[in-house]
């Protein structure tokens, strides 16, 4: 029984370390490229409309609508 508990503890520790590494790696790459998340939208159409408005009315170079369950996240780049 102790071996099972020890294996479970090691498995959880490794899983936690991997999850933390994945969570910190993705935003760092996006931030290095100048992208940042702005707002989530229920439909792709509203996300694209908001992104287009940001390009026209503000000083952004690009936008991207990415599926981030349960919504589309609008990413902007200056």
mmCIF file of the N, C-alpha and C atoms, coordinates in Angstrom:
data_MODEL
# 
_entry.id   MODEL 
# 
loop_
_atom_site.group_PDB 
_atom_site.id 
_atom_site.type_symbol 
_atom_site.label_atom_id 
_atom_site.label_alt_id 
_atom_site.label_comp_id 
_atom_site.label_asym_id 
_atom_site.label_entity_id 
_atom_site.label_seq_id 
_atom_site.pdbx_PDB_ins_code 
_atom_site.Cartn_x 
_atom_site.Cartn_y 
_atom_site.Cartn_z 
_atom_site.occupancy 
_atom_site.B_iso_or_equiv 
_atom_site.pdbx_formal_charge 
_atom_site.auth_seq_id 
_atom_site.auth_comp_id 
_atom_site.auth_asym_id 
_atom_site.auth_atom_id 
_atom_site.pdbx_PDB_model_num 
ATOM 1   N N  . UNK A 1 1  ? 0.822   -1.190 0.000   1.00 0.00 ? 1  UNK A N  1 
ATOM 2   C CA . UNK A 1 1  ? 0.000   0.000  0.000   1.00 0.00 ? 1  UNK A CA 1 
ATOM 3   C C  . UNK A 1 1  ? 0.871   1.260  0.000   1.00 0.00 ? 1  UNK A C  1 
ATOM 4   N N  . UNK A 1 2  ? 1.986   1.227  0.722   1.00 0.00 ? 2  UNK A N  1 
ATOM 5   C CA . UNK A 1 2  ? 2.866   2.389  0.769   1.00 0.00 ? 2  UNK A CA 1 
ATOM 6   C C  . UNK A 1 2  ? 3.495   2.664  -0.588  1.00 0.00 ? 2  UNK A C  1 
ATOM 7   N N  . UNK A 1 3  ? 3.795   1.599  -1.324  1.00 0.00 ? 3  UNK A N  1 
ATOM 8   C CA . UNK A 1 3  ? 4.392   1.787  -2.643  1.00 0.00 ? 3  UNK A CA 1 
ATOM 9   C C  . UNK A 1 3  ? 3.415   2.494  -3.577  1.00 0.00 ? 3  UNK A C  1 
ATOM 10  N N  . UNK A 1 4  ? 2.138   2.122  -3.500  1.00 0.00 ? 4  UNK A N  1 
ATOM 11  C CA . UNK A 1 4  ? 1.133   2.789  -4.327  1.00 0.00 ? 4  UNK A CA 1 
ATOM 12  C C  . UNK A 1 4  ? 1.048   4.274  -3.993  1.00 0.00 ? 4  UNK A C  1 
ATOM 13  N N  . UNK A 1 5  ? 1.015   4.592  -2.713  1.00 0.00 ? 5  UNK A N  1 
ATOM 14  C CA . UNK A 1 5  ? 0.937   5.989  -2.286  1.00 0.00 ? 5  UNK A CA 1 
ATOM 15  C C  . UNK A 1 5  ? 2.176   6.759  -2.721  1.00 0.00 ? 5  UNK A C  1 
ATOM 16  N N  . UNK A 1 6  ? 3.328   6.144  -2.633  1.00 0.00 ? 6  UNK A N  1 
ATOM 17  C CA . UNK A 1 6  ? 4.571   6.801  -3.037  1.00 0.00 ? 6  UNK A CA 1 
ATOM 18  C C  . UNK A 1 6  ? 4.571   7.050  -4.537  1.00 0.00 ? 6  UNK A C  1 
ATOM 19  N N  . UNK A 1 7  ? 4.127   6.061  -5.320  1.00 0.00 ? 7  UNK A N  1 
ATOM 20  C CA . UNK A 1 7  ? 4.064   6.237  -6.776  1.00 0.00 ? 7  UNK A CA 1 
ATOM 21  C C  . UNK A 1 7  ? 3.079   7.327  -7.152  1.00 0.00 ? 7  UNK A C  1 
ATOM 22  N N  . UNK A 1 8  ? 1.929   7.354  -6.461  1.00 0.00 ? 8  UNK A N  1 
ATOM 23  C CA . UNK A 1 8  ? 0.931   8.377  -6.731  1.00 0.00 ? 8  UNK A CA 1 
ATOM 24  C C  . UNK A 1 8  ? 1.492   9.764  -6.424  1.00 0.00 ? 8  UNK A C  1 
ATOM 25  N N  . UNK A 1 9  ? 2.225   9.895  -5.325  1.00 0.00 ? 9  UNK A N  1 
ATOM 26  C CA . UNK A 1 9  ? 2.825   11.183 -4.969  1.00 0.00 ? 9  UNK A CA 1 
ATOM 27  C C  . UNK A 1 9  ? 3.836   11.642 -5.996  1.00 0.00 ? 9  UNK A C  1 
ATOM 28  N N  . UNK A 1 10 ? 4.662   10.723 -6.475  1.00 0.00 ? 10 UNK A N  1 
ATOM 29  C CA . UNK A 1 10 ? 5.655   11.057 -7.500  1.00 0.00 ? 10 UNK A CA 1 
ATOM 30  C C  . UNK A 1 10 ? 4.964   11.421 -8.799  1.00 0.00 ? 10 UNK A C  1 
ATOM 31  N N  . UNK A 1 11 ? 3.927   10.670 -9.174  1.00 0.00 ? 11 UNK A N  1 
ATOM 32  C CA . UNK A 1 11 ? 3.195   10.947 -10.403 1.00 0.00 ? 11 UNK A CA 1 
ATOM 33  C C  . UNK A 1 11 ? 2.553   12.326 -10.345 1.00 0.00 ? 11 UNK A C  1 
ATOM 34  N N  . UNK A 1 12 ? 1.930   12.659 -9.224  1.00 0.00 ? 12 UNK A N  1 
ATOM 35  C CA . UNK A 1 12 ? 1.302   13.973 -9.077  1.00 0.00 ? 12 UNK A CA 1 
ATOM 36  C C  . UNK A 1 12 ? 2.339   15.091 -9.102  1.00 0.00 ? 12 UNK A C  1 
ATOM 37  N N  . UNK A 1 13 ? 3.488   14.861 -8.491  1.00 0.00 ? 13 UNK A N  1 
ATOM 38  C CA . UNK A 1 13 ? 4.541   15.883 -8.483  1.00 0.00 ? 13 UNK A CA 1 
ATOM 39  C C  . UNK A 1 13 ? 5.064   16.123 -9.890  1.00 0.00 ? 13 UNK A C  1 
ATOM 40  N N  . UNK A 1 14 ? 5.278   15.056 -10.648 1.00 0.00 ? 14 UNK A N  1 
ATOM 41  C CA . UNK A 1 14 ? 5.764   15.194 -12.022 1.00 0.00 ? 14 UNK A CA 1 
ATOM 42  C C  . UNK A 1 14 ? 4.710   15.873 -12.885 1.00 0.00 ? 14 UNK A C  1 
ATOM 43  N N  . UNK A 1 15 ? 3.450   15.482 -12.735 1.00 0.00 ? 15 UNK A N  1 
ATOM 44  C CA . UNK A 1 15 ? 2.370   16.096 -13.509 1.00 0.00 ? 15 UNK A CA 1 
ATOM 45  C C  . UNK A 1 15 ? 2.261   17.580 -13.195 1.00 0.00 ? 15 UNK A C  1 
ATOM 46  N N  . UNK A 1 16 ? 2.387   17.934 -11.920 1.00 0.00 ? 16 UNK A N  1 
ATOM 47  C CA . UNK A 1 16 ? 2.339   19.341 -11.536 1.00 0.00 ? 16 UNK A CA 1 
ATOM 48  C C  . UNK A 1 16 ? 3.483   20.142 -12.124 1.00 0.00 ? 16 UNK A C  1 
ATOM 49  N N  . UNK A 1 17 ? 4.663   19.565 -12.141 1.00 0.00 ? 17 UNK A N  1 
ATOM 50  C CA . UNK A 1 17 ? 5.831   20.235 -12.710 1.00 0.00 ? 17 UNK A CA 1 
ATOM 51  C C  . UNK A 1 17 ? 5.658   20.430 -14.210 1.00 0.00 ? 17 UNK A C  1 
ATOM 52  N N  . UNK A 1 18 ? 5.176   19.403 -14.892 1.00 0.00 ? 18 UNK A N  1 
ATOM 53  C CA . UNK A 1 18 ? 4.959   19.512 -16.334 1.00 0.00 ? 18 UNK A CA 1 
ATOM 54  C C  . UNK A 1 18 ? 3.893   20.547 -16.655 1.00 0.00 ? 18 UNK A C  1 
ATOM 55  N N  . UNK A 1 19 ? 2.802   20.547 -15.901 1.00 0.00 ? 19 UNK A N  1 
ATOM 56  C CA . UNK A 1 19 ? 1.736   21.516 -16.142 1.00 0.00 ? 19 UNK A CA 1 
ATOM 57  C C  . UNK A 1 19 ? 2.237   22.934 -15.923 1.00 0.00 ? 19 UNK A C  1 
ATOM 58  N N  . UNK A 1 20 ? 3.023   23.146 -14.884 1.00 0.00 ? 20 UNK A N  1 
ATOM 59  C CA . UNK A 1 20 ? 3.562   24.482 -14.619 1.00 0.00 ? 20 UNK A CA 1 
ATOM 60  C C  . UNK A 1 20 ? 4.499   24.914 -15.739 1.00 0.00 ? 20 UNK A C  1 
ATOM 61  N N  . UNK A 1 21 ? 5.285   23.982 -16.263 1.00 0.00 ? 21 UNK A N  1 
ATOM 62  C CA . UNK A 1 21 ? 6.186   24.317 -17.361 1.00 0.00 ? 21 UNK A CA 1 
ATOM 63  C C  . UNK A 1 21 ? 5.436   24.686 -18.626 1.00 0.00 ? 21 UNK A C  1 
ATOM 64  N N  . UNK A 1 22 ? 4.357   23.984 -18.907 1.00 0.00 ? 22 UNK A N  1 
ATOM 65  C CA . UNK A 1 22 ? 3.550   24.277 -20.094 1.00 0.00 ? 22 UNK A CA 1 
ATOM 66  C C  . UNK A 1 22 ? 2.864   25.618 -19.946 1.00 0.00 ? 22 UNK A C  1 
ATOM 67  N N  . UNK A 1 23 ? 2.325   25.901 -18.772 1.00 0.00 ? 23 UNK A N  1 
ATOM 68  C CA . UNK A 1 23 ? 1.616   27.155 -18.566 1.00 0.00 ? 23 UNK A CA 1 
ATOM 69  C C  . UNK A 1 23 ? 2.546   28.363 -18.643 1.00 0.00 ? 23 UNK A C  1 
ATOM 70  N N  . UNK A 1 24 ? 3.764   28.229 -18.203 1.00 0.00 ? 24 UNK A N  1 
ATOM 71  C CA . UNK A 1 24 ? 4.654   29.379 -18.245 1.00 0.00 ? 24 UNK A CA 1 
ATOM 72  C C  . UNK A 1 24 ? 5.320   29.528 -19.612 1.00 0.00 ? 24 UNK A C  1 
ATOM 73  N N  . UNK A 1 25 ? 5.439   28.444 -20.372 1.00 0.00 ? 25 UNK A N  1 
ATOM 74  C CA . UNK A 1 25 ? 6.131   28.523 -21.657 1.00 0.00 ? 25 UNK A CA 1 
ATOM 75  C C  . UNK A 1 25 ? 5.276   29.179 -22.734 1.00 0.00 ? 25 UNK A C  1 
ATOM 76  N N  . UNK A 1 26 ? 4.009   28.883 -22.793 1.00 0.00 ? 26 UNK A N  1 
ATOM 77  C CA . UNK A 1 26 ? 3.155   29.411 -23.861 1.00 0.00 ? 26 UNK A CA 1 
ATOM 78  C C  . UNK A 1 26 ? 3.018   30.935 -23.817 1.00 0.00 ? 26 UNK A C  1 
ATOM 79  N N  . UNK A 1 27 ? 2.661   31.537 -22.675 1.00 0.00 ? 27 UNK A N  1 
ATOM 80  C CA . UNK A 1 27 ? 2.546   32.991 -22.647 1.00 0.00 ? 27 UNK A CA 1 
ATOM 81  C C  . UNK A 1 27 ? 3.868   33.704 -22.915 1.00 0.00 ? 27 UNK A C  1 
ATOM 82  N N  . UNK A 1 28 ? 4.987   33.120 -22.491 1.00 0.00 ? 28 UNK A N  1 
ATOM 83  C CA . UNK A 1 28 ? 6.272   33.769 -22.723 1.00 0.00 ? 28 UNK A CA 1 
ATOM 84  C C  . UNK A 1 28 ? 6.554   33.876 -24.216 1.00 0.00 ? 28 UNK A C  1 
ATOM 85  N N  . UNK A 1 29 ? 6.240   32.831 -24.984 1.00 0.00 ? 29 UNK A N  1 
ATOM 86  C CA . UNK A 1 29 ? 6.446   32.879 -26.427 1.00 0.00 ? 29 UNK A CA 1 
ATOM 87  C C  . UNK A 1 29 ? 5.538   33.912 -27.081 1.00 0.00 ? 29 UNK A C  1 
ATOM 88  N N  . UNK A 1 30 ? 4.292   33.965 -26.665 1.00 0.00 ? 30 UNK A N  1 
ATOM 89  C CA . UNK A 1 30 ? 3.357   34.931 -27.228 1.00 0.00 ? 30 UNK A CA 1 
ATOM 90  C C  . UNK A 1 30 ? 3.783   36.360 -26.874 1.00 0.00 ? 30 UNK A C  1 
ATOM 91  N N  . UNK A 1 31 ? 4.205   36.557 -25.634 1.00 0.00 ? 31 UNK A N  1 
ATOM 92  C CA . UNK A 1 31 ? 4.623   37.888 -25.211 1.00 0.00 ? 31 UNK A CA 1 
ATOM 93  C C  . UNK A 1 31 ? 5.893   38.315 -25.937 1.00 0.00 ? 31 UNK A C  1 
ATOM 94  N N  . UNK A 1 32 ? 6.790   37.379 -26.186 1.00 0.00 ? 32 UNK A N  1 
ATOM 95  C CA . UNK A 1 32 ? 8.024   37.708 -26.896 1.00 0.00 ? 32 UNK A CA 1 
ATOM 96  C C  . UNK A 1 32 ? 7.726   38.142 -28.324 1.00 0.00 ? 32 UNK A C  1 
ATOM 97  N N  . UNK A 1 33 ? 6.680   37.607 -28.909 1.00 0.00 ? 33 UNK A N  1 
ATOM 98  C CA . UNK A 1 33 ? 6.307   37.975 -30.271 1.00 0.00 ? 33 UNK A CA 1 
ATOM 99  C C  . UNK A 1 33 ? 5.451   39.241 -30.299 1.00 0.00 ? 33 UNK A C  1 
ATOM 100 N N  . UNK A 1 34 ? 5.099   39.789 -29.129 1.00 0.00 ? 34 UNK A N  1 
ATOM 101 C CA . UNK A 1 34 ? 4.321   41.014 -29.063 1.00 0.00 ? 34 UNK A CA 1 
ATOM 102 C C  . UNK A 1 34 ? 2.819   40.803 -29.024 1.00 0.00 ? 34 UNK A C  1 
ATOM 103 N N  . UNK A 1 35 ? 2.354   39.577 -28.913 1.00 0.00 ? 35 UNK A N  1 
ATOM 104 C CA . UNK A 1 35 ? 0.921   39.271 -28.862 1.00 0.00 ? 35 UNK A CA 1 
ATOM 105 C C  . UNK A 1 35 ? 0.445   39.280 -27.426 1.00 0.00 ? 35 UNK A C  1 
ATOM 106 N N  . UNK A 1 36 ? -0.789  39.747 -27.205 1.00 0.00 ? 36 UNK A N  1 
ATOM 107 C CA . UNK A 1 36 ? -1.393  39.647 -25.891 1.00 0.00 ? 36 UNK A CA 1 
ATOM 108 C C  . UNK A 1 36 ? -2.888  39.400 -26.032 1.00 0.00 ? 36 UNK A C  1 
ATOM 109 N N  . UNK A 1 37 ? -3.462  38.622 -25.100 1.00 0.00 ? 37 UNK A N  1 
ATOM 110 C CA . UNK A 1 37 ? -4.899  38.350 -25.163 1.00 0.00 ? 37 UNK A CA 1 
ATOM 111 C C  . UNK A 1 37 ? -5.684  39.590 -24.762 1.00 0.00 ? 37 UNK A C  1 
ATOM 112 N N  . UNK A 1 38 ? -6.767  39.869 -25.473 1.00 0.00 ? 38 UNK A N  1 
ATOM 113 C CA . UNK A 1 38 ? -7.560  41.061 -25.192 1.00 0.00 ? 38 UNK A CA 1 
ATOM 114 C C  . UNK A 1 38 ? -8.901  40.714 -24.542 1.00 0.00 ? 38 UNK A C  1 
ATOM 115 N N  . UNK A 1 39 ? -9.723  39.908 -25.240 1.00 0.00 ? 39 UNK A N  1 
ATOM 116 C CA . UNK A 1 39 ? -11.062 39.617 -24.728 1.00 0.00 ? 39 UNK A CA 1 
ATOM 117 C C  . UNK A 1 39 ? -11.598 38.355 -25.387 1.00 0.00 ? 39 UNK A C  1 
ATOM 118 N N  . UNK A 1 40 ? -12.482 37.637 -24.699 1.00 0.00 ? 40 UNK A N  1 
ATOM 119 C CA . UNK A 1 40 ? -13.111 36.446 -25.247 1.00 0.00 ? 40 UNK A CA 1 
ATOM 120 C C  . UNK A 1 40 ? -14.478 36.757 -25.831 1.00 0.00 ? 40 UNK A C  1 
ATOM 121 N N  . UNK A 1 41 ? -14.847 36.067 -26.915 1.00 0.00 ? 41 UNK A N  1 
ATOM 122 C CA . UNK A 1 41 ? -16.128 36.254 -27.585 1.00 0.00 ? 41 UNK A CA 1 
ATOM 123 C C  . UNK A 1 41 ? -16.786 34.901 -27.830 1.00 0.00 ? 41 UNK A C  1 
ATOM 124 N N  . UNK A 1 42 ? -18.119 34.878 -27.820 1.00 0.00 ? 42 UNK A N  1 
ATOM 125 C CA . UNK A 1 42 ? -18.852 33.626 -28.023 1.00 0.00 ? 42 UNK A CA 1 
ATOM 126 C C  . UNK A 1 42 ? -18.768 33.107 -29.451 1.00 0.00 ? 42 UNK A C  1 
ATOM 127 N N  . UNK A 1 43 ? -18.719 34.003 -30.437 1.00 0.00 ? 43 UNK A N  1 
ATOM 128 C CA . UNK A 1 43 ? -18.687 33.563 -31.838 1.00 0.00 ? 43 UNK A CA 1 
ATOM 129 C C  . UNK A 1 43 ? -17.459 34.118 -32.544 1.00 0.00 ? 43 UNK A C  1 
ATOM 130 N N  . UNK A 1 44 ? -17.061 33.429 -33.588 1.00 0.00 ? 44 UNK A N  1 
ATOM 131 C CA . UNK A 1 44 ? -15.924 33.870 -34.386 1.00 0.00 ? 44 UNK A CA 1 
ATOM 132 C C  . UNK A 1 44 ? -16.240 35.192 -35.081 1.00 0.00 ? 44 UNK A C  1 
ATOM 133 N N  . UNK A 1 45 ? -17.480 35.354 -35.524 1.00 0.00 ? 45 UNK A N  1 
ATOM 134 C CA . UNK A 1 45 ? -17.878 36.584 -36.221 1.00 0.00 ? 45 UNK A CA 1 
ATOM 135 C C  . UNK A 1 45 ? -17.692 37.817 -35.346 1.00 0.00 ? 45 UNK A C  1 
ATOM 136 N N  . UNK A 1 46 ? -18.137 37.748 -34.093 1.00 0.00 ? 46 UNK A N  1 
ATOM 137 C CA . UNK A 1 46 ? -17.980 38.913 -33.211 1.00 0.00 ? 46 UNK A CA 1 
ATOM 138 C C  . UNK A 1 46 ? -16.514 39.157 -32.874 1.00 0.00 ? 46 UNK A C  1 
ATOM 139 N N  . UNK A 1 47 ? -15.733 38.096 -32.784 1.00 0.00 ? 47 UNK A N  1 
ATOM 140 C CA . UNK A 1 47 ? -14.299 38.252 -32.523 1.00 0.00 ? 47 UNK A CA 1 
ATOM 141 C C  . UNK A 1 47 ? -13.624 38.976 -33.689 1.00 0.00 ? 47 UNK A C  1 
ATOM 142 N N  . UNK A 1 48 ? -13.946 38.566 -34.911 1.00 0.00 ? 48 UNK A N  1 
ATOM 143 C CA . UNK A 1 48 ? -13.367 39.199 -36.101 1.00 0.00 ? 48 UNK A CA 1 
ATOM 144 C C  . UNK A 1 48 ? -13.803 40.654 -36.198 1.00 0.00 ? 48 UNK A C  1 
ATOM 145 N N  . UNK A 1 49 ? -15.067 40.941 -35.900 1.00 0.00 ? 49 UNK A N  1 
ATOM 146 C CA . UNK A 1 49 ? -15.547 42.327 -35.930 1.00 0.00 ? 49 UNK A CA 1 
ATOM 147 C C  . UNK A 1 49 ? -14.805 43.194 -34.916 1.00 0.00 ? 49 UNK A C  1 
ATOM 148 N N  . UNK A 1 50 ? -14.603 42.672 -33.719 1.00 0.00 ? 50 UNK A N  1 
ATOM 149 C CA . UNK A 1 50 ? -13.874 43.425 -32.695 1.00 0.00 ? 50 UNK A CA 1 
ATOM 150 C C  . UNK A 1 50 ? -12.416 43.622 -33.097 1.00 0.00 ? 50 UNK A C  1 
ATOM 151 N N  . UNK A 1 51 ? -11.798 42.594 -33.679 1.00 0.00 ? 51 UNK A N  1 
ATOM 152 C CA . UNK A 1 51 ? -10.412 42.710 -34.129 1.00 0.00 ? 51 UNK A CA 1 
ATOM 153 C C  . UNK A 1 51 ? -10.255 43.737 -35.233 1.00 0.00 ? 51 UNK A C  1 
ATOM 154 N N  . UNK A 1 52 ? -11.177 43.732 -36.172 1.00 0.00 ? 52 UNK A N  1 
ATOM 155 C CA . UNK A 1 52 ? -11.155 44.710 -37.268 1.00 0.00 ? 52 UNK A CA 1 
ATOM 156 C C  . UNK A 1 52 ? -11.324 46.129 -36.717 1.00 0.00 ? 52 UNK A C  1 
ATOM 157 N N  . UNK A 1 53 ? -12.219 46.295 -35.764 1.00 0.00 ? 53 UNK A N  1 
ATOM 158 C CA . UNK A 1 53 ? -12.424 47.611 -35.151 1.00 0.00 ? 53 UNK A CA 1 
ATOM 159 C C  . UNK A 1 53 ? -11.159 48.088 -34.441 1.00 0.00 ? 53 UNK A C  1 
ATOM 160 N N  . UNK A 1 54 ? -10.451 47.183 -33.777 1.00 0.00 ? 54 UNK A N  1 
ATOM 161 C CA . UNK A 1 54 ? -9.207  47.563 -33.100 1.00 0.00 ? 54 UNK A CA 1 
ATOM 162 C C  . UNK A 1 54 ? -8.148  48.011 -34.110 1.00 0.00 ? 54 UNK A C  1 
ATOM 163 N N  . UNK A 1 55 ? -8.093  47.352 -35.267 1.00 0.00 ? 55 UNK A N  1 
ATOM 164 C CA . UNK A 1 55 ? -7.129  47.755 -36.298 1.00 0.00 ? 55 UNK A CA 1 
ATOM 165 C C  . UNK A 1 55 ? -7.447  49.146 -36.836 1.00 0.00 ? 55 UNK A C  1 
ATOM 166 N N  . UNK A 1 56 ? -8.714  49.406 -37.066 1.00 0.00 ? 56 UNK A N  1 
ATOM 167 C CA . UNK A 1 56 ? -9.130  50.681 -37.664 1.00 0.00 ? 56 UNK A CA 1 
ATOM 168 C C  . UNK A 1 56 ? -9.032  51.826 -36.657 1.00 0.00 ? 56 UNK A C  1 
ATOM 169 N N  . UNK A 1 57 ? -9.547  51.613 -35.448 1.00 0.00 ? 57 UNK A N  1 
ATOM 170 C CA . UNK A 1 57 ? -9.687  52.712 -34.495 1.00 0.00 ? 57 UNK A CA 1 
ATOM 171 C C  . UNK A 1 57 ? -8.487  52.906 -33.576 1.00 0.00 ? 57 UNK A C  1 
ATOM 172 N N  . UNK A 1 58 ? -7.676  51.878 -33.404 1.00 0.00 ? 58 UNK A N  1 
ATOM 173 C CA . UNK A 1 58 ? -6.527  51.987 -32.515 1.00 0.00 ? 58 UNK A CA 1 
ATOM 174 C C  . UNK A 1 58 ? -5.268  51.606 -33.273 1.00 0.00 ? 58 UNK A C  1 
ATOM 175 N N  . UNK A 1 59 ? -4.163  51.660 -32.625 1.00 0.00 ? 59 UNK A N  1 
ATOM 176 C CA . UNK A 1 59 ? -2.873  51.518 -33.294 1.00 0.00 ? 59 UNK A CA 1 
ATOM 177 C C  . UNK A 1 59 ? -2.327  50.085 -33.247 1.00 0.00 ? 59 UNK A C  1 
ATOM 178 N N  . UNK A 1 60 ? -3.144  49.103 -33.614 1.00 0.00 ? 60 UNK A N  1 
ATOM 179 C CA . UNK A 1 60 ? -2.701  47.710 -33.613 1.00 0.00 ? 60 UNK A CA 1 
ATOM 180 C C  . UNK A 1 60 ? -2.370  47.282 -35.035 1.00 0.00 ? 60 UNK A C  1 
ATOM 181 N N  . UNK A 1 61 ? -1.349  46.431 -35.161 1.00 0.00 ? 61 UNK A N  1 
ATOM 182 C CA . UNK A 1 61 ? -0.913  45.967 -36.485 1.00 0.00 ? 61 UNK A CA 1 
ATOM 183 C C  . UNK A 1 61 ? -1.654  44.726 -36.937 1.00 0.00 ? 61 UNK A C  1 
ATOM 184 N N  . UNK A 1 62 ? -1.936  43.828 -35.998 1.00 0.00 ? 62 UNK A N  1 
ATOM 185 C CA . UNK A 1 62 ? -2.560  42.552 -36.347 1.00 0.00 ? 62 UNK A CA 1 
ATOM 186 C C  . UNK A 1 62 ? -3.504  42.107 -35.249 1.00 0.00 ? 62 UNK A C  1 
ATOM 187 N N  . UNK A 1 63 ? -4.433  41.242 -35.627 1.00 0.00 ? 63 UNK A N  1 
ATOM 188 C CA . UNK A 1 63 ? -5.264  40.558 -34.643 1.00 0.00 ? 63 UNK A CA 1 
ATOM 189 C C  . UNK A 1 63 ? -5.418  39.112 -35.070 1.00 0.00 ? 63 UNK A C  1 
ATOM 190 N N  . UNK A 1 64 ? -5.786  38.280 -34.107 1.00 0.00 ? 64 UNK A N  1 
ATOM 191 C CA . UNK A 1 64 ? -6.011  36.864 -34.375 1.00 0.00 ? 64 UNK A CA 1 
ATOM 192 C C  . UNK A 1 64 ? -7.089  36.381 -33.422 1.00 0.00 ? 64 UNK A C  1 
ATOM 193 N N  . UNK A 1 65 ? -8.044  35.622 -33.937 1.00 0.00 ? 65 UNK A N  1 
ATOM 194 C CA . UNK A 1 65 ? -9.091  35.019 -33.120 1.00 0.00 ? 65 UNK A CA 1 
ATOM 195 C C  . UNK A 1 65 ? -8.778  33.535 -32.994 1.00 0.00 ? 65 UNK A C  1 
ATOM 196 N N  . UNK A 1 66 ? -8.471  33.096 -31.782 1.00 0.00 ? 66 UNK A N  1 
ATOM 197 C CA . UNK A 1 66 ? -8.106  31.699 -31.539 1.00 0.00 ? 66 UNK A CA 1 
ATOM 198 C C  . UNK A 1 66 ? -9.140  31.054 -30.623 1.00 0.00 ? 66 UNK A C  1 
ATOM 199 N N  . UNK A 1 67 ? -9.511  29.828 -30.953 1.00 0.00 ? 67 UNK A N  1 
ATOM 200 C CA . UNK A 1 67 ? -10.459 29.100 -30.111 1.00 0.00 ? 67 UNK A CA 1 
ATOM 201 C C  . UNK A 1 67 ? -9.793  28.774 -28.783 1.00 0.00 ? 67 UNK A C  1 
ATOM 202 N N  . UNK A 1 68 ? -10.412 29.220 -27.703 1.00 0.00 ? 68 UNK A N  1 
ATOM 203 C CA . UNK A 1 68 ? -9.940  28.947 -26.351 1.00 0.00 ? 68 UNK A CA 1 
ATOM 204 C C  . UNK A 1 68 ? -11.185 28.563 -25.551 1.00 0.00 ? 68 UNK A C  1 
ATOM 205 N N  . UNK A 1 69 ? -11.538 27.292 -25.608 1.00 0.00 ? 69 UNK A N  1 
ATOM 206 C CA . UNK A 1 69 ? -12.805 26.784 -25.093 1.00 0.00 ? 69 UNK A CA 1 
ATOM 207 C C  . UNK A 1 69 ? -13.165 27.436 -23.765 1.00 0.00 ? 69 UNK A C  1 
ATOM 208 N N  . UNK A 1 70 ? -14.320 27.975 -23.616 1.00 0.00 ? 70 UNK A N  1 
ATOM 209 C CA . UNK A 1 70 ? -15.537 27.891 -24.412 1.00 0.00 ? 70 UNK A CA 1 
ATOM 210 C C  . UNK A 1 70 ? -15.787 29.121 -25.280 1.00 0.00 ? 70 UNK A C  1 
ATOM 211 N N  . UNK A 1 71 ? -14.756 29.862 -25.653 1.00 0.00 ? 71 UNK A N  1 
ATOM 212 C CA . UNK A 1 71 ? -14.960 31.076 -26.457 1.00 0.00 ? 71 UNK A CA 1 
ATOM 213 C C  . UNK A 1 71 ? -13.768 31.312 -27.375 1.00 0.00 ? 71 UNK A C  1 
ATOM 214 N N  . UNK A 1 72 ? -13.890 32.309 -28.248 1.00 0.00 ? 72 UNK A N  1 
ATOM 215 C CA . UNK A 1 72 ? -12.788 32.737 -29.107 1.00 0.00 ? 72 UNK A CA 1 
ATOM 216 C C  . UNK A 1 72 ? -12.066 33.888 -28.421 1.00 0.00 ? 72 UNK A C  1 
ATOM 217 N N  . UNK A 1 73 ? -10.763 33.754 -28.270 1.00 0.00 ? 73 UNK A N  1 
ATOM 218 C CA . UNK A 1 73 ? -9.964  34.797 -27.637 1.00 0.00 ? 73 UNK A CA 1 
ATOM 219 C C  . UNK A 1 73 ? -9.389  35.698 -28.715 1.00 0.00 ? 73 UNK A C  1 
ATOM 220 N N  . UNK A 1 74 ? -9.590  36.998 -28.563 1.00 0.00 ? 74 UNK A N  1 
ATOM 221 C CA . UNK A 1 74 ? -9.018  37.985 -29.481 1.00 0.00 ? 74 UNK A CA 1 
ATOM 222 C C  . UNK A 1 74 ? -7.615  38.317 -29.001 1.00 0.00 ? 74 UNK A C  1 
ATOM 223 N N  . UNK A 1 75 ? -6.624  38.046 -29.837 1.00 0.00 ? 75 UNK A N  1 
ATOM 224 C CA . UNK A 1 75 ? -5.229  38.369 -29.546 1.00 0.00 ? 75 UNK A CA 1 
ATOM 225 C C  . UNK A 1 75 ? -4.846  39.565 -30.407 1.00 0.00 ? 75 UNK A C  1 
ATOM 226 N N  . UNK A 1 76 ? -4.134  40.511 -29.838 1.00 0.00 ? 76 UNK A N  1 
ATOM 227 C CA . UNK A 1 76 ? -3.715  41.716 -30.548 1.00 0.00 ? 76 UNK A CA 1 
ATOM 228 C C  . UNK A 1 76 ? -2.194  41.846 -30.513 1.00 0.00 ? 76 UNK A C  1 
ATOM 229 N N  . UNK A 1 77 ? -1.677  42.535 -31.533 1.00 0.00 ? 77 UNK A N  1 
ATOM 230 C CA . UNK A 1 77 ? -0.227  42.812 -31.594 1.00 0.00 ? 77 UNK A CA 1 
ATOM 231 C C  . UNK A 1 77 ? -0.026  44.257 -32.005 1.00 0.00 ? 77 UNK A C  1 
ATOM 232 N N  . UNK A 1 78 ? 0.770   44.976 -31.255 1.00 0.00 ? 78 UNK A N  1 
ATOM 233 C CA . UNK A 1 78 ? 1.050   46.393 -31.560 1.00 0.00 ? 78 UNK A CA 1 
ATOM 234 C C  . UNK A 1 78 ? 2.150   46.509 -32.566 1.00 0.00 ? 78 UNK A C  1 
# 
